[in-house]
Amino acid sequence: MPSFPPPPLRIGDLVVDPPILQAPMAGFTNAAFRHIVRQFGGAGLLATEMVNARGFVWLDENDAEHPDRLWGVADEPRPLAVQIWDNDPETMAKVGRRLTEEYKVSVVDINFGCPVRQVTEKAHSGSYLLREPNRMSAIISQLVKACTPTPVTAKIRLGCSRTQINCNEIARVVEEAGAAALTVHGRTAADMFTGNADWDRISEIKAHLKHIPLIGNGDLDSAEKVVAAFKNYNVDGVMIARACLGRPWLFAQAAAALRGEPVPPEPTIAQQRDVMIDHYQLVVDRFGEDKGTVLMRKYACCYAQGKRGARFFRTHVAKVSTAEEFYNVVDEYFPNAEVATT
Ligand SMILES: Cc1cc2nc3c(=O)[nH]c(=O)nc-3n(C[C@H](O)[C@H](O)[C@H](O)COP(=O)(O)O)c2cc1C
């Protein structure tokens, strides 16, 4: 049986305490979001959005610029993982070296789970690589060589589809190639986000790993579920994605529950609104009012989700283009009741 409370998670020499990770989410987990998550605490390791390694190299060679998705990475607090994706071992190694030597990131994570066509069919990367264990192995081992002593980790799904579940075999490949941890989203690529994450399958993987930690991911949206994941499934760590988008305080709640302390209550609606406004300010500071306001629309929808009147708020906030419009819509339509309905 797994021990409870779980000990801190070790990824190479890095101690991740508490063993609760903020998932990489393209289009969402930029420096502004990570800043908000850090303010609440409770996440032992934060991650960037996925960064395309080939794009990084191209930008570097042609425009002498670095990807926008690395905004903040050089300067923000550690620990921080940067996730990269591609199918070319050399390109991945080149970028891994830059991330470790220049950016001094804590972890380089590889995306072997993205199910989006642009990444799978067009670039033969992300979850597409689950059908090519040899290539996965080459990518990991070259990256490990380039990044040492910085740990390299892998994030996978259960397989490409329900009839091609191969996560146990992949887990062995990942460990043998030198990765320092494995994160598993308990769905297949074909599932996208449908159905429930299969935590029994995640749990089974543990027996196929000799030393490296297993991090479970999928559908964790409360402190209780995080506790249950540690108690019932053989995971050394958990990762939270969608549920933290509008509730960045979820990590602190889950961390308290793991310590056996009372779970801090949800912030009041007024406090949540203030968090959203702080978030908006960070986004505007970086991207300017026009781009920042448009970018904020999706975050604002997340903050409103699960509250009475969220749908009405979404309809209006989806059209804002200026700070004035944003604040007017927030004043007028941001939900003011805790009731969890849309
Ligand atoms: C909008 C969005 C963007 C995502 N982007 C990434 C990504 O860049 N890299 C990655 O490994 N997974 C990505 N994921 C998958 C999540 O990290 C996570 O594995 C998945 O959402 C399941 O966890 P959850 O049920 O807690 O949301 C993304 C998910 C969402 C919803």
The ligand as an ORCA input file, in Angstrom:
! r2SCAN-3c Opt
* xyz 0 1
  C      -5.885     23.888    -22.715
  C      -4.966     22.738    -22.451
  C      -3.659     22.790    -22.883
  C      -2.800     21.727    -22.637
  N      -1.497     21.829    -23.029
  C      -0.616     20.848    -22.701
  C       0.771     20.992    -22.960
  O       1.230     22.018    -23.476
  N       1.578     19.956    -22.621
  C       1.094     18.813    -22.025
  O       1.869     17.906    -21.727
  N      -0.207     18.672    -21.746
  C      -1.057     19.664    -22.044
  N      -2.377     19.544    -21.701
  C      -2.817     18.344    -20.958
  C      -2.742     18.582    -19.453
  O      -1.440     18.854    -19.030
  C      -3.286     17.361    -18.684
  O      -2.500     16.249    -19.005
  C      -4.749     17.059    -19.007
  O      -5.504     18.244    -19.099
  C      -5.374     16.129    -17.957
  O      -5.315     16.692    -16.688
  P      -6.615     17.384    -15.998
  O      -7.712     16.369    -16.017
  O      -6.150     17.750    -14.610
  O      -6.990     18.556    -16.844
  C      -3.255     20.575    -21.959
  C      -4.587     20.529    -21.525
  C      -5.438     21.593    -21.746
  C      -6.856     21.534    -21.246
*
